[in-house]
Amino acid sequence: MQIEITKHQDWTVLHIHEPRLDAHNSSELKDAILKQLETGQHRLLIDLKEVRFIDSSGLGALLSGYKNANLHQGSLVLVGPQPRVKSMFELTRLNRVFEIYQDVDEVTNTGDAHDLP
């Protein structure tokens, strides 16, 4: 799995450079998120702009990351999901769990996002 990690203000951004987030690569994402949390990066943005398909394994990896972020007193938000991917969050009602933004700047420039742990 290709994951590019950058910093944007006080957020660590994990850019997913894959068209699919599924059973074949979701464990790598789960591990990458956990590694960031364990190294002290507690404000994570997962950039889903390039992901065109997500299955239950991909959703599970993101949910695991969300739970681990909470355990580390951190936060994990999602940015840029394609319409098909966003509809999966709505179908599973995970859009009520995750904060989902259009792009990275929306998170870092929004007062609400700065209030996140």
C-alpha positions, 0 to 999 in steps of 0.5 A: 500500500502506498501511504504518503505521510506529511504534516499540515500545521499540527496534523499528521496527514496520511495520504492513501495513494490507492484506488481501493481500500479493501481486504488486501491492503486494509491491515497495512493502513491499520498498522500505519495509523497505529505506528503514527499514534505510538510515535506521538502523532495524535492528530491524524487526517486520513486523505481518501481523495484517491480511494474509489472503492472501500469494503468492510475491511477498509471501513474496519481499518479506519474504525480501528484507527479511530478507536486507537486514536481515542485511546491515545487521547487523539483524533482521527478525521477523514478528508476528501472521500469520493461520492461512492466511498462517502455513500458507504459511510452513510450506508453503514452510518459511520458518517455519524462516527467520523468527522468527514471533511472535503479537504485538508484545509477545511480541517485546519482552517475550521475553528471546530477542528482546532477544538478537537483533542 
